[in-house]
Amino acid sequence: MLKYNLLVFLCVVADLAFCKPLPNRKVIGGEDVSIEDAPWQVSIQAWSGKYCGGSILSPYIILTAAHCVIEDYPQDLEVRVGSSYMDFDGFLIAVSSIVCHEDYDSTSYDNDVALVVLSEPLDLRSYDSISYIELAKDVPTPGSQAFVTGWGYTEYGNPEVLQYLESKIVDPEKCKEMYTDYNTLTERMLCATAEERGTCRGDSGGALVLDNHQVGIVSWAGDCADPLFPTVYASVPALRGWIESTSNAILAENNLKIK
């Protein structure tokens, strides 16, 4: 109990957005990967020092988790694109607006999705390190092998280089059973596990990818790298309608044209 309370305290002090509903340990596993192998990956950075992952949907729009940005003002954020490193290289771009799902629930993390609108468009044609990701239409089959990337905590602290981790889709009913005592999983969530490896603080908002399509958004977990508690992702197929309609509305309202 003392250890549990200490970890909860550390979680609160460090503002671990990913820490839900149990305290996190550090990620075990993963390997260095070049941004060219995940060119949709971005780092969303706040002046407060908080950071999250995200993925490129279009020259103006970044997809991420609502819990990453719901308490931020656009002027407090920057997005780094086109770099294998979180803190340098690539391009830093200012944010013009943030749109979170209107039904996002900060207690259950249901509808944990948001769009970050960039102040200037990305050049998706001139760089191998910058590209958009397609959104999945169908919920992935249990047992399918997906992968996730990010700069979240490892057992050694923050990694210098982008990390890659393969993760297997978990049957939704089995995942609900594993989380029975801690949280309610909804149809807008899906689970994946990597057997004592997993995502952690700083990976939130990043893309779970299967067959070159984004199937999930890193949302929360019972504990980092714990086989008893798979990582829970916001389900892209379930939220695809909101993502697309909201993206189109943003572009129309701001007269933003994608060539």
N, C-alpha and C positions, 0 to 999 in steps of 0.2 A: 504493500500500500504506500509506503514511504517513497519507493522508487516511482510508482505511478504518479503520486502527487508532485514529485520533483519534475517529472517530464511534462506534466500538464502546465506547471509554472513556467518552464522553459519555453513551451509552446506559446503561451500567452505573451511572454516577454518578447519573443522573437517575431511575433505576428505571423505565425505559420498558417497562411491561408489554406494550405493543403491539409492541415491537421484537423481532421473531422472523421469520426467522432472520438477517436482515441489518439493519444500522443504518438508522434512519429519518431522512429529511429532513422538512421542514415541508410541510403540506398546501397545495396550490395549487387555487384554485377554491372553490366553495361560495358561498352568499349568506345574508343575514340572513333569519330566519323567526320568526314568532310561535309561542309555545307552543300557541296555539289550533289551529295547523295540524299539530301533532304532540303532542297532549295526553297521550299515553302516555309521553313522554320524561321521564326523571328523571336527576338527577345524584347518584351515590353518592360520598360524601366521607369520607375518613379523616382522623383527627387528624394523621397524618403528613404530610398535604398531598397525598397521592395521591388521584386521583379517576377515576371511570369513568362511563360511561353505563349506562342500564338502561331497562326498559319495564314498564309497569303491567299485570299479569295480572289482578289482583283487588284489592279493598280492602286486603288484607293482604300480598299477594305481588308482589315485583319480580323480573323475569327479567333476568339479566346473564350475563357470562362468568365461568367458574370462576377464570381467572387473575387476575381483578380482586379477588377477595375471599378466596381460599383461605388466605392468610397472615394474615388479619385476625380479630380477635375482634369479636363483635357490638357490644360497648360502645364500640368504637373507630370505629364508622361512624354516619353520618347520611345521610338521603336527602332531597334537596330536590325537591319536586314543584310543579307549577303555575306555573313561572316560565320566562320566556324567558332568564333570566340564571342563571348557575351560582352566583354568590356572594351574591345577595340576591333578595328578593321571593318570593312563593309561600309554601310551608310546609316547615319542617325537621322531620323525624320520626326518632325513634330506631329502632334495629334490635334485635329480640329474638333472632333466630337466623339462621344462615347454613347452607345445605345445598348442597354441591357434588356434582357427579356422582361416584359412587364409582369410576368408571373413567376419570376425567380423567387425561390424560397430560401432564405439564408439559414434556416434551421435544418431543412431536409436536403438542401442543395438541388432541389428539383428545378428543371429549366435553367441549368447553370451554363448559360450561353450569352455572349455579348459580341458586339461589333465595334471595332476601333477604326475610326475614319482618319486617314492620313491627310496632312495639310498640303501635300503635293503627291502626284502619282509616281508609282514605281515604274522603272524602265524594265519591263519583263522580256525584252527582246535582245538586249545587249550583253547580258551577263548569265553565265551558266549557274551562278550562285543565287539567282533570284528567279523564282517561278511560282505560279499558283498551284493549288491542289484541288482536284475534283472532289465533290462531295458524293458520298455513297448514297444510293437509293434504298438498298436493302440491308436489313439487320444481319450482321455476320453470323455464320453457322458456328455453334459451339465446337471448340476444338480447332478452329481456324487459327493459323499463325499470322499475327500482325506484328507491327513494331512501332515503337514510340521513340522520339528523340527529345533532348532537352539539356539544360545546364543545371538541373536540380542537384541537391546535395548527394554526394557519394560518401563512402566510408572515410574518405580523406578530406571532406569539406567540399567546397565548390570546385568543380572541374574547370580546367583552363579551356579544354576543347569540348565541343558538342559531343554528347553521349548518345549511343544507339543501344536499344534494348528490344529483343524479341519477346513477345508476350502472347499467350494463348487465350482465346476467347472462352469465357466460362459460361456454362449453361445458366440462364437467368434464374431459374427456380433454385438451382444449387446455390447461387450467389445470395439469393434472398434468405435461404436457410442459414448461411454462414453469418449474415448480418442481422439475424432475427432480434438479438438482444441490444442492438446498437442503433439501428436506423431503418427506415422504410425505403426500399428500392422501388422506383416507379418505372413505368414503361418508357420513360425518357432517359433511362440510364442503362448502361451495359457494363459488364465486368471483364477483366482480363488479368491473368496471373503469369508470373515468370519464375515461380518456384524459388523463393528466398532471394529474389531480385525484384526490383520495382522502382516506381517513380517516387519522388519525395518533394520537399519544399523547393520551389523554384521551377518545377516541371508543370505546375498547374497551367491550364490553357493550351498546352501543346497538343499536337495531333497524334491520334492512334490511327495508323495507316495499314490498309489491307488492299493488295492488288492496285496500288497507286491511287487509291481513293481514301479520303478521310472518313473513318467510321465512328470516331469518338473524340471527345475533348477531355483532357485530363482534369478530373474534378476533385475527388477525395478518396480516402482510404482509411481503414481501421488502423493500419500501422504500415510504415514503409517496409517493403521487402519481407512481408510476413505471409507465408503460404496459407494461413488461416483467414487472411483478410485480403482478397484480391483488390486491385485498384478499380475504382468505380469511375466510369467516364460518362459524360453527357452524350447521349446517343445522337449522332448526326442524322441518321435516317429518320428518327422520330422528330427531330427539330429542323429538318431540312426546309420545310415549308416556311417556317418563321425566318430562317436565315436568308432564304432567297427573296421573299417578299419584302423583308426589311432592308436588305441590300439594295433592291431596286428602288424602294421608296427614298432611301438616302441619296442615291445618285440623281433621281428625278428632282427632289426638293432642292438640291444644291447645284443643279444643272451641271453635273459632272459627267463627262463623256469618256467612254472607254473605246479607244481606237484599236 
